[in-house]
Amino acid sequence: MLATACLAADFKNTPYWWEAAQPETTAPFDLPARSDVVIVGSGYCGLSAAAELANAGRTVVVLDAGPLGIGASTRSGGMVTGGQKFVVSGALAGHLPEKQKRILEDAKASLDHIEQQISQNNLDADYRRCGRLIAAVTPWHYSRLETWTKLLDVHAPGTTQLVPRTKLSDEIGGKHYFGALLINNYGGLHPAKYHKALRGHARSRGARLIGETPVLKVERNGDGFVVHTTRGDIQAGQVLVATNGYSDSAGAFLSERVVGAASYIVATEPLPTAILRKLNPHGRMISDTKRSLSYFRLSPDLTRVVFGGRASGRDLSEAAAAPHLYRQMCEIWPEIADFKVSHCWRGNVGMTYDHIPHMGIHDGVHYAVGCNGSGVAMMSYLGHQSALRMLGRQNRPCAFESDLFPKIPMPSAGSWIVPAVTRWYLARDWIDSKLANRKRA
């Protein structure tokens, strides 16, 4: 098959999500001379903080270098998860038991928070609690899932169940996997519609949202700050930086601690209902156990497959990445080979060295970054928590507040470290796949 044969005639290199809710270009107008709070970054974190702060009577300005919603918030898979990643990634291992407990409590609170916000504020986000399936790509990975289930059951009893291979057809079509772990209380939403709804929510509380205004630097000025932008300066009492996977130009402190790793996603053209019911009978959010994992779901209107992952060990154009993801998708579901890809896009995942999100204060400036692939719920929650901290209204410190925020080793070499690690992961996954193929019926 030619590399472009899988692309639909009307193929687009923009997110499928933008068909329903595009990023917003704001009309040009003079910047306010001052604001109680300036927030840098208009993603879920920045907008959630803006709504909370404005609702408390603060004047709030949110700035973004591009159109509102141009970043990862409208480019993700829209999967809503809690704290399972911290267990399965080993990120908790270096913390004392009490700290582990608090991290998992706040991770669970992030899931509760987003559900409450969507419900209480009538946010149009196509949210559905449908469960998250983690599928084992090898028999020995299924053994790992058994261990994870025991760990998760300690911290969130009654929310997980193992699905052996003999019963896997009830959850996912094909014969690619060797069993799975189902987390029942996780869900999914439409990421661009959620972002649009958050914009409206923040504005309804009085926040001003200004796009296409890159921030050049933030300087102290007496008890406050001067936020220098390409369109002028703003005096601010407080500043929150919420740039996550796009923190490379947010100053040395964050650029040395957060790496933006590109993840690619494709959407298929509409598929027959009978095939979709076979591929994903319950409309679950699904990911697998590869080192360079794949994640996939049905679109909220249950007409397409949305499939994401790392396409290659190097950065590619969307049109070049799409065939790689299409091939991975067809390995799982051969039935899809008769259909084409309508969209392919990419977005940056904010990765930290310890695989834990971080919020805190550096030189007086608040920050909240490092979702590590759990940004829908986590960044919404960290925005809320950052606002409470800025208002002095926290009941207790958030578990993700810490003075210890480790640097990425050789952060200046990120341009080759991420591709090199990705190639290593892809090679190991390829070896695992070949070994697993011998055991597939």
Secondary structure, 3 states (H helix, E strand, C coil): CCCCCCEEEEEECCCHHHHCCCCECCCCCCCCCEEEEEEECCCHHHHHHHHHHHHCCCCEEEECCCCECCCHHHCCCCEECCCHHHHHCCCCCCCCHHHHHHHHHHHHHHHHHHHHHHHHCCCCCCCECCCEEEECCCHHHHHHHHHHHHHHHHHCCCCEEEEEHHHHHHCCCCCCCCEEEEECCCEECCHHHHHHHHHHHHHHCCCEEECCCCEEEEEEECCEEEEEECCEEEEEEEEEECCHHHCCCCCHHHHCCCEEEEEEEEEECCCCHHHHHHHCCCCCEEEECCCCCCEEEECCCCCCEEEEECCCCCCCCHHHHHHHHHHHHHHHCHHHHHCCEEEEEEEEEEECCCCCCEEEEECCEEEEECCCCCHHHHHHHHHHHHHHHHHCCCCCCCCCECCCCCCCCCHHHHHHHHHHHHHHHHHHHHHHHHHHHCCCC
